[in-house]
Amino acid sequence: METVLRGLTSEACLVYLDDIIIVGRTFQEHLNNIRKVFQRLQKATLKLSPKKCRFFRKEVSYLGHIISVDGVKTDPEKTKAVVDWPRPETVHDLRSFLGLCTYYRRFVRNFSAIARPLHKLTEARSNFNWTEECEKSFNSLKQALITSPVLTYPRTDKEFILDTDASNEGIGAVLSQKIGNEEEPEGQIARWIQRLQEYDFEIQHRKGTSHGNADALSRRPCKESCKHCTNAEKKFGMETDISVKFLTTEDAWSSSEVQKAQLEDPAIRPILERKLNSEDRPSWQEIAPESPATKRYWALWDSLHLKDGVLYRKWESDDGSSCRWQLILPKSRIQEVLRETHDSASGGHFGVMKTLSKTRERFYWDRLRADVEKWCRECHACGSRKGPKTRTKGRLQRYNVGSPFERMALDILGPLPVTTKGNRYVLVLMDYFTKWPEAIPIPDQEASTVAEELVRAWISRYGVPMILHSDQGTNFNSALFTELCKLLGILKTRTTALQPESDGMVERFNRTILNHLSLFVSKNQTDCDTHLPLFLLAYKSADHEAS
């Protein structure tokens, strides 16, 4: 839905999944915005259910809030769950209560001060002792949500006050207006990035101790992605991959599961609790008694951030041109990740460097490299198939290529056991410049079969190569294949007679295919062709020294 309505500003409509709110300051403006949204939906051939549509409402319920002409307030139906909440008996119950209250913290003045006694009970080294102070804090939060104020819209006829601050973490701003003799925040304003020159304003400097409202915001960047963060990341070439649900759709991790696992890890728990409570890092004297693993995590404090309550490490390249988000993986999940990045069909049983690179794309934990090396070294499947590499030196002539698909190699791998689909060979295709591979199962190695698959699997997708290199097999030198190359303007070259290893690139790839298939095929060896697509996924997504 966001893709369909992309380009319409928040002054026209708001979108969350399949819920759309169309807004307008006047009846005519509202009608025009409805027309714009309907035109987009019609263009995308999407239909709306009339029973679920409501038009020209002055008050709507949206994401747990009531939005009206007066402003934004809490939804009584949602806050009723907080009001009726029984007194927590365990840390888990207390965290659930605080999580629900935090969703509406913008409506509670001095929320952090009121909730501080309850947050202290969630600390790892604290005993769960419910005191009178905790009871008072608990009841105060419930009462505050019942009597929460309405966040009104800004009045354009009154003077605005913009408090700003910046740090290495981000930029913070609070927009306020004077109501009577007090300054009341009008809520979070996202349009502060517009050029200030368009407005009549006066800049006043305040020292940090008197500038706490904006200063705190600048040192706590937003946890959820927004269009401004996305634009900044595009501008500076940042790339992020913060998805926790990476494994399979059947076995995805939720944020709550990962957070629970992190809190159960003694090396990660102290850092995560400090981040959740928005506390500063302790001094090194306080950290000294901790374990070596915990100390190494403390050393990464400035690069550790929260995403949906889960701890991540923000890794940046030396030149600052790119960055990635690495999940701080608890010890209990390490084996599961290594099985996925190395042992699975999409992992490919590759060596240390490829497995290490694939793991670091999304995860980080203490002594990650040592664990990956140990896992690959002790892998029984790799040990049974991969022997020592013998490197012999000889006179080799380097063939230089200058662009993708200029020169392409092809070879036939087989014969293999006949599969249930009748395939016995694999047509292997590989580009010399990019090292991009394709492997197509075929029933035989007749010239007509090879030519047909070459056109279907490569030429129709990537175009016609300038040079085609193969061994001296009769199928590659047949009249049919020669005529095909002539019609398409392809220069056909061959390896030295009785020396197929002279085309070492494709021969090495053949060995990689055999190693992979031997790890995953069934005992009767009739399903090797079904494993080729996942092997290609693993191979293409891995880092290669040559490319």
Sequence and secondary structure as in RCSB ss.txt:
>XXXX:A:sequence
METVLRGLTSEACLVYLDDIIIVGRTFQEHLNNIRKVFQRLQKATLKLSPKKCRFFRKEVSYLGHIISVDGVKTD
PEKTKAVVDWPRPETVHDLRSFLGLCTYYRRFVRNFSAIARPLHKLTEARSNFNWTEECEKSFNSLKQALITSPV
LTYPRTDKEFILDTDASNEGIGAVLSQKIGNEEEPEGQIARWIQRLQEYDFEIQHRKGTSHGNADALSRRPCKES
CKHCTNAEKKFGMETDISVKFLTTEDAWSSSEVQKAQLEDPAIRPILERKLNSEDRPSWQEIAPESPATKRYWAL
WDSLHLKDGVLYRKWESDDGSSCRWQLILPKSRIQEVLRETHDSASGGHFGVMKTLSKTRERFYWDRLRADVEKW
CRECHACGSRKGPKTRTKGRLQRYNVGSPFERMALDILGPLPVTTKGNRYVLVLMDYFTKWPEAIPIPDQEASTV
AEELVRAWISRYGVPMILHSDQGTNFNSALFTELCKLLGILKTRTTALQPESDGMVERFNRTILNHLSLFVSKNQ
TDCDTHLPLFLLAYKSADHEAS
>XXXX:A:secstr
 TTTTTT  TTTEEEETTEEEE  SSHHHHHHHHHHHHHHHHHTT    GGG   S SEEEETTEEEETTEEEE 
HHHHHHHHT     SHHHHHHHHHHHHTTGGGSTTHHHHHHHHHHHTSTTS     HHHHHHHHHHHHHHHT   
B    TTS EEEEEEE SS EEEEEEEEETTEEEE    SGGGS GGGS        GGG HHHHHHHTS  SS 
 HHHHHHHHHTT      S  S TTS   HHHHHHHHHH TTTHHHHHHHHTT     HHHHTTS HHHHHHHTT
GGGEEEETTEEEEEEE TTSS EEEEEE  GGGHHHHHIIIIISTTTTT  HHHHHHHHHTTEE TTHHHHHHHH
HHT HHHHHH                 STTSEEEEEEE      TTS  EEEEEEETTT  EEEEEES   HHHH
HHHHIIIIIHHH   SEEEE S TTTTSHHHHHHHHHHT EEEE  TT GGGSHHHHHHHHHHHHHHHHHS TT 
  HHHHHHHHHHHHHHS  TT 
